[in-house]
């Protein structure tokens, strides 16, 4: 992540034009909801609606809560295992949801099975065979699934769920984040299949209509099928490119939660939590990839400041004004450990690891004055070599100003004013306003803060910038 309002925090190196609102981890919204399908439709093309049950029977409610808890935990593994069999993520998701509906119908009556995840897998496999029979698919595939069903019906149902579960999840990750899909589609599909979120939750997360998200997901599944994208983990040279696509998706989800581009909230913690969960899973699945650990380190350390970044009324609290006692030391330790793993694997010069090292400089500083700004400026120079970007340069300007004075930072910012990609980037005038304010050029600073406020789409950030503009008037000699 790279610099927010002069305060200073890092802003993402690259941002996409989509929005973020808070959402809750897990697939189904809350206990007591039943998923029902409207219309027959082809796999992946029907809609699911949530119907709130009016009955308040305790046993039913407990069973439904168990179903939803199991779904949140097992949905990704379930879809991944089914996708390995049917080689179609859309069909796999439908089969998994059919099994969920069956559980909602049966468990309140029969009770929750000893191994609910394996029960869902076995039920979904039976439905897969029935569907293949209806569609008269190849007998060879029939026999393969029949054999897997027999295994699922044996007393050891763990095997039905856990066999190759790591490989299956990894295949699902790479498929959901395939470069053939647009960034928006990759994000939506990843949150749906791996995060277990409903279409409604994803729509709320990105401030777009629910039908828009539904269409993104439908088109993504159709594209994967039409392009014949294999359900597999890439090998050789392709792995690095595809892994970069996966990390980009996770990073974008986290960024939108950490610093929302639009809406009424400064942060969307639910998105940060989902991205962290995906990152941690990925680190377990590919433990020898240093950039995965670098990204996890970056997210852990940034997330450690979440509580301190928002005031009692939801207002933004900038880095230098934060109460560092509120920083989550557990997340910091986990982040530093992940950074150490990345470095031991030879990934110290990876873009995510370098950004994590910058975040670590802040995390290790007990007070704002103890921050090693010279090292941060050096790290940004390294990052600028790895991923040349005007946003990286803007962050480097901030670090230089903190290390050597505002006039040094302003000199670099002035060079960036002509950069076309920053023309509508609100943080350029925000940074420039801060530096001008520190230099006593208050009228110019006020104009920059107002311009920044007119460019941002986040209500909280706009309030902050207008307050800073007003402060320039108060400070100006009469």
Buried (B, 14 or more C-beta within 10 A) or exposed (E): BBBBBBBBBBBBBBBBEBBBBBBBBBBBBEBBBBBEBEEEEEBBBBBBEBEEBEEEEEEBBBBBBBBBBBBBBBBBBBBBBBBBBBBBBBBBBBBBBBBBBBBBEBBBEEEBBEBBBBBBBBBBBBBBBEBBEEEEBEEEBBEEBEEBBEBBEEEEBEBBBBBEBBBBBBBBBBBBBBBBBBBBBBBBBBBBBBBBBBBBBBBBBBBBEBEBBBBBBBBBBBBBBEEEBEBEBBEEEEBEEBBBBBBBBBBBBBBBBBBBBBBEBBBBBBBBBBBBBBBBBBBEBBEEBBBBBBBBBBBBBBBBBBBBBBEEEEEBBBBBEBEBEEBBEEBBBBBBBBBBBBBEBEBBBBBBBBBBBBBBBBBEBEEBEEBBBBBBBBBBBBBBEBEEBBBBBBBBBBBBBBBEEBEBBBEBBEEBEEBEEBEEBBBBBBBBBBBBBBBEBBEBBBBBBBBBBEBBEBBBBBBBBBEBBEBBEEEEEE
